[in-house]
Amino acid sequence: MTHLSEHEIQRRQALEELISMGIDPYPAEGFMVNSSSSAILGNYLNSTDAPEWKEISIAGRLVSKRIMGNASFAVLQDGAGRIQLYITRDELCAGDDKSHYNIVFKKLLDLGDFIGVTGYVFVTKTGETSIHVKTLKLLSKALKPLPVVKEKEGQVFDEVTDPELRYRQRYVDLNVNARSKEVFVLRSKLLQSMRNFLLEREYLEVETPVLQPIYGGAAARPFTTHHNTLDMKLYLRIADELYLKRLIVGGYDGVFEFAKDFRNEGMDRTHNPEFTMMELYVAYKDYYWMMDLVEEMVERISLDLHGTTKVTVGNHEIDFKRPWKRFTMFEAIAHFTKVDISEMDEKQLRETAMQLKVPLDASMGKGKIIDEIFGAHCEPLLIQPTFITDYPVEMSPLAKKHRSRPGLVERFEAICNGKEMCNAFSELNDPLDQRRRFEEQLELGKRGDEEAMILDEDFLRAIEYGMPPTAGLGIGIDRLAMIMTNAASIQDVIFFPQMRPERMD
């Protein structure tokens, strides 16, 4: 058993004493709640003395108590906030039995315990809206103490500042850091805003397989697993693109999915091995149309979350108001490096990368080299939302060749705050060209590129039946949430991010 602290020992002793008094510390029955802290604090002072304020029933954690003889003040924290309780011995105890107050409330109830109270709302002499408690019931005994949040001159200082504790014990973080709780509420609103935007346009929300016999749709290393009954290797999906395009082949005009994807890659402040994507595919559209839709959708999300298109992110104010700036990839590289690489072959690109101090390895082809140059010298400088368009064909094996610029494809990425936020194509629907692109990826794989795509015969068969012109989009929900909540790390917007195994000694 894990070593117990002195506080934990005392709480277990209190638990035993409660049981000996006939008080169930974990009662089975529920507790009827008819209000919340925010509803009371937000409405009581502005309402008439209506009946609903005379019979309040509310539940939550006991997070503070001040014993003052026969009367005490406490603070209850529910899912909506905090509210003060006023508790008197005479009100809480029937007849001459004062033990419930003197022993149970004073000595055996600890901070962090869940309680349910009934009573009426009033305003104290100091002007604080409070609940005068008539009954109090223990709903769940906490055996570990929560960290204490410190306050100084009205400013709250979070006790839980250690990222290791915050991310591993998110349940503690959410209890003591109001900011963390707010971030995840905003994330939920972001998802709802995006979903509403797409449903209003009558696109169909769908679900596709997480376990796949062939992984595809992105350049990434997969996680592998094994299915015992079928005796076959399976992969956790790295993207849902190829399955969603199969549905376009099947006759749907617009489909989207909020998907958990998995990539067996490094971890940093913008990468987690498990992450959330929204992918959208719309028939009879192209990447120009999709750029307009992305601008409109993200502007709408910002307005829904903040009431403005302007969002503070770190030291920057980012404005999502349409239209956004647009660069081709070669224009962006020329703008930031003063070097035109648009006509260079692989040898020249390697020499240029060396001059620009961009590290490369032998497995990288033309597309990877260009991507490395862009990532080192352009992407970090793009703070305001910017579309980067018209990528080299080597970088984009699933995108349609550019209608007027040989060697390029109709692809864009939206970059914001120095990081990719979304990726989109005019989707390649020529099955013969798609086969050639897959074969080129296989050659890169032979050179040692572990992120090269593999050939998917069933997907090729699907588009041989005919796929209409289609615009496709993948938008990273976690990175968008980071921007919309001013979070410094992707771990701040994922409830339970992946972490190294915990040492239990």
QUINORUR-V214417 format. One record per residue. N is the residue number from 0. RES is the residue in three letters. BURIAL is # if it has 9 or more other C-alpha atoms within 8 Angstrom, else .. Layout:
n,res,burial
N,RES,BURIAL
N,RES,BURIAL
This chain:
n,res,burial
0,MET,.
1,THR,.
2,HIS,.
3,LEU,.
4,SER,.
5,GLU,.
6,HIS,#
7,GLU,#
8,ILE,#
9,GLN,.
10,ARG,#
11,ARG,#
12,GLN,.
13,ALA,#
14,LEU,#
15,GLU,.
16,GLU,#
17,LEU,#
18,ILE,#
19,SER,.
20,MET,.
21,GLY,.
22,ILE,.
23,ASP,.
24,PRO,#
25,TYR,.
26,PRO,.
27,ALA,.
28,GLU,.
29,GLY,.
30,PHE,.
31,MET,.
32,VAL,.
33,ASN,.
34,SER,#
35,SER,#
36,SER,#
37,SER,#
38,ALA,#
39,ILE,#
40,LEU,#
41,GLY,.
42,ASN,.
43,TYR,#
44,LEU,.
45,ASN,.
46,SER,.
47,THR,.
48,ASP,.
49,ALA,.
50,PRO,.
51,GLU,.
52,TRP,#
53,LYS,#
54,GLU,#
55,ILE,#
56,SER,#
57,ILE,#
58,ALA,#
59,GLY,#
60,ARG,#
61,LEU,#
62,VAL,#
63,SER,.
64,LYS,#
65,ARG,.
66,ILE,#
67,MET,.
68,GLY,.
69,ASN,.
70,ALA,#
71,SER,#
72,PHE,#
73,ALA,#
74,VAL,#
75,LEU,#
76,GLN,#
77,ASP,#
78,GLY,.
79,ALA,.
80,GLY,.
81,ARG,#
82,ILE,#
83,GLN,#
84,LEU,#
85,TYR,#
86,ILE,#
87,THR,#
88,ARG,#
89,ASP,.
90,GLU,#
91,LEU,#
92,CYS,#
93,ALA,.
94,GLY,.
95,ASP,.
96,ASP,.
97,LYS,#
98,SER,.
99,HIS,#
100,TYR,#
101,ASN,#
102,ILE,#
103,VAL,#
104,PHE,#
105,LYS,#
106,LYS,#
107,LEU,#
108,LEU,#
109,ASP,#
110,LEU,#
111,GLY,#
112,ASP,#
113,PHE,#
114,ILE,#
115,GLY,#
116,VAL,#
117,THR,#
118,GLY,#
119,TYR,#
120,VAL,#
121,PHE,.
122,VAL,#
123,THR,.
124,LYS,.
125,THR,.
126,GLY,.
127,GLU,.
128,THR,#
129,SER,#
130,ILE,#
131,HIS,#
132,VAL,#
133,LYS,#
134,THR,#
135,LEU,#
136,LYS,.
137,LEU,#
138,LEU,#
139,SER,#
140,LYS,#
141,ALA,#
142,LEU,.
143,LYS,.
144,PRO,#
145,LEU,#
146,PRO,.
147,VAL,.
148,VAL,#
149,LYS,.
150,GLU,.
151,LYS,.
152,GLU,.
153,GLY,.
154,GLN,.
155,VAL,.
156,PHE,.
157,ASP,#
158,GLU,#
159,VAL,#
160,THR,.
161,ASP,.
162,PRO,.
163,GLU,.
164,LEU,#
165,ARG,#
166,TYR,#
167,ARG,#
168,GLN,.
169,ARG,#
170,TYR,.
171,VAL,#
172,ASP,#
173,LEU,#
174,ASN,#
175,VAL,#
176,ASN,#
177,ALA,.
178,ARG,.
179,SER,#
180,LYS,#
181,GLU,.
182,VAL,#
183,PHE,#
184,VAL,.
185,LEU,#
186,ARG,#
187,SER,.
188,LYS,#
189,LEU,#
190,LEU,#
191,GLN,.
192,SER,#
193,MET,#
194,ARG,.
195,ASN,.
196,PHE,#
197,LEU,#
198,LEU,#
199,GLU,.
200,ARG,.
201,GLU,.
202,TYR,#
203,LEU,.
204,GLU,.
205,VAL,.
206,GLU,.
207,THR,.
208,PRO,.
209,VAL,.
210,LEU,.
211,GLN,#
212,PRO,.
213,ILE,.
214,TYR,#
215,GLY,#
216,GLY,#
217,ALA,.
218,ALA,.
219,ALA,#
220,ARG,#
221,PRO,#
222,PHE,#
223,THR,.
224,THR,.
225,HIS,.
226,HIS,#
227,ASN,.
228,THR,.
229,LEU,.
230,ASP,.
231,MET,.
232,LYS,#
233,LEU,#
234,TYR,#
235,LEU,#
236,ARG,#
237,ILE,#
238,ALA,#
239,ASP,#
240,GLU,#
241,LEU,#
242,TYR,#
243,LEU,#
244,LYS,#
245,ARG,#
246,LEU,#
247,ILE,#
248,VAL,#
249,GLY,.
250,GLY,.
251,TYR,#
252,ASP,#
253,GLY,#
254,VAL,#
255,PHE,#
256,GLU,#
257,PHE,.
258,ALA,#
259,LYS,#
260,ASP,#
261,PHE,#
262,ARG,#
263,ASN,#
264,GLU,.
265,GLY,.
266,MET,.
267,ASP,.
268,ARG,.
269,THR,.
270,HIS,.
271,ASN,#
272,PRO,#
273,GLU,#
274,PHE,#
275,THR,#
276,MET,#
277,MET,#
278,GLU,#
279,LEU,#
280,TYR,#
281,VAL,#
282,ALA,#
283,TYR,#
284,LYS,#
285,ASP,#
286,TYR,#
287,TYR,.
288,TRP,#
289,MET,#
290,MET,#
291,ASP,.
292,LEU,.
293,VAL,.
294,GLU,#
295,GLU,#
296,MET,#
297,VAL,#
298,GLU,#
299,ARG,#
300,ILE,#
301,SER,#
302,LEU,#
303,ASP,#
304,LEU,#
305,HIS,.
306,GLY,.
307,THR,.
308,THR,#
309,LYS,#
310,VAL,#
311,THR,#
312,VAL,#
313,GLY,.
314,ASN,.
315,HIS,.
316,GLU,.
317,ILE,#
318,ASP,#
319,PHE,#
320,LYS,#
321,ARG,.
322,PRO,.
323,TRP,#
324,LYS,.
325,ARG,.
326,PHE,#
327,THR,#
328,MET,#
329,PHE,#
330,GLU,#
331,ALA,#
332,ILE,#
333,ALA,#
334,HIS,.
335,PHE,.
336,THR,.
337,LYS,.
338,VAL,.
339,ASP,#
340,ILE,#
341,SER,.
342,GLU,.
343,MET,.
344,ASP,.
345,GLU,.
346,LYS,.
347,GLN,.
348,LEU,#
349,ARG,#
350,GLU,.
351,THR,.
352,ALA,#
353,MET,#
354,GLN,.
355,LEU,.
356,LYS,.
357,VAL,#
358,PRO,.
359,LEU,#
360,ASP,.
361,ALA,.
362,SER,.
363,MET,#
364,GLY,#
365,LYS,#
366,GLY,#
367,LYS,#
368,ILE,#
369,ILE,#
370,ASP,#
371,GLU,#
372,ILE,#
373,PHE,#
374,GLY,#
375,ALA,#
376,HIS,#
377,CYS,#
378,GLU,#
379,PRO,#
380,LEU,.
381,LEU,#
382,ILE,#
383,GLN,#
384,PRO,#
385,THR,#
386,PHE,#
387,ILE,#
388,THR,#
389,ASP,#
390,TYR,#
391,PRO,#
392,VAL,#
393,GLU,#
394,MET,#
395,SER,#
396,PRO,#
397,LEU,#
398,ALA,#
399,LYS,#
400,LYS,#
401,HIS,#
402,ARG,.
403,SER,.
404,ARG,.
405,PRO,.
406,GLY,.
407,LEU,#
408,VAL,#
409,GLU,#
410,ARG,#
411,PHE,#
412,GLU,#
413,ALA,#
414,ILE,#
415,CYS,#
416,ASN,#
417,GLY,#
418,LYS,#
419,GLU,#
420,MET,#
421,CYS,#
422,ASN,#
423,ALA,#
424,PHE,#
425,SER,#
426,GLU,#
427,LEU,#
428,ASN,#
429,ASP,.
430,PRO,#
431,LEU,.
432,ASP,.
433,GLN,#
434,ARG,#
435,ARG,.
436,ARG,#
437,PHE,#
438,GLU,#
439,GLU,.
440,GLN,#
441,LEU,#
442,GLU,.
443,LEU,#
444,GLY,#
445,LYS,.
446,ARG,.
447,GLY,.
448,ASP,#
449,GLU,.
450,GLU,.
451,ALA,#
452,MET,#
453,ILE,#
454,LEU,.
455,ASP,.
456,GLU,.
457,ASP,.
458,PHE,#
459,LEU,#
460,ARG,.
461,ALA,#
462,ILE,#
463,GLU,#
464,TYR,.
465,GLY,.
466,MET,#
467,PRO,#
468,PRO,#
469,THR,#
470,ALA,#
471,GLY,#
472,LEU,#
473,GLY,#
474,ILE,#
475,GLY,#
476,ILE,#
477,ASP,#
478,ARG,#
479,LEU,#
480,ALA,#
481,MET,#
482,ILE,#
483,MET,#
484,THR,#
485,ASN,#
486,ALA,#
487,ALA,.
488,SER,#
489,ILE,#
490,GLN,#
491,ASP,#
492,VAL,#
493,ILE,.
494,PHE,#
495,PHE,.
496,PRO,#
497,GLN,.
498,MET,.
499,ARG,.
500,PRO,.
501,GLU,.
502,ARG,.
503,MET,.
504,ASP,.
